[in-house]
């Protein structure tokens, strides 16, 4: 079985907890895109963990974790993430973690460039996490990147780096920056790259073999459909493909097809960063929802923007992700509400719009809200559909019909076992 777990909305949907839950049935977990610009929060019997780069299956002893060629890897951050897990008793060996030799390295100057550009943009900034993601992907397509495999060839690594720095100095001089130090950046590569060398391998060969052996592989995405570089709310997106269609390509086995796609979305809407967020709530209503859901970014700690469930955005996300079924997270958070707000459509230039628009039309969209009956009771102990109050079941059924995709899982708490299987 080859399955992708992907976000339906803006990210922060709870994909990490779903990967952690479903990974019990899989042999391999593979992250296939992105860097350390988003976090997956996992709570299980081993504790609470925030993972930025490592696949969420790293917390299971019998699962092989792969960091695919579509990722961009900050060596220093990954080293720190591994050390943090080890300090909490998580065993990590080259048999358990495999890093693609084709993945690109997010360098210190990428973070520097990211910060400088956001500062230059001022009020027009894109809401970057300032972790170098856009610059490193830009360099990848400019063919001026350093890959993980280059760490294994120290005799040519320094020459490659010197050639890139000559070009990078031209760019950074426009921001008034002094020349980059070849020696200090090379030392950074060696200091943080050397401990990772045992994990670097041809993960494409490993994954192709795993497919031939009929192993179950779970492909883990970062962020959500609306942050995809091509199909998201450009330019307020990430710099990689967050869609399930890219899963096997970003993993390193582009000729292989998925068997199914699990789309993850919250029972309400959240968004970190800039850009259009039509369903956004404000004032006391937003504050209450943010506090009830503890809505702060796992990677940055930034308060998330919040809103009611967004039907047009979620229906669009389901479509572009090709979701076969849905995992609905954080339903329990809505227990305090007398009436549950749902954005059922947009108003654009005085006209009702039920489809998700793109470009400038999205910037002019206003929410059309309707309210559903609240269930006003703690549902964290529910483990079967019939345990849920009628109003909660009706809310689930409404969302299922609105987005046109069956809901299989509903989470009612942050723990690994705090969920209901609807089908």
Protein Blocks (a to p, Z undefined) as FASTA:
>chain_A
ZZddddfbnojnopmmmmmmmmmmpfbdcdfedjfkbccddddfkbccddfkbcfklmpm
kbccdddfkbccdfklmmmmmmmmmmnopacdfklpccdfkbccddfklmmmmmmmmmmn
mmmpghiahlommmmmmmmmnopaccfklmmmmmlmmmmmmmmmmmmmmmmmmnopacdd
fklmmmmmmmmmmmmmmmgccfklmmmmmmmnopacddddehjfklgfklmccfbbcfbd
fbfklmmmmnopakbccfbdcddddfbdcdededjdfklcehjllmmmmmmnopacfklo
pacddddddfklmmmmmmmnopabdcdehklmmmmpmbdcddfbdceehiacfbdcehjl
lmmpccdddddddekiafklpcbfklpcfklmmmmmmmmmmnopacfbdcfbfbfklccd
fZZ
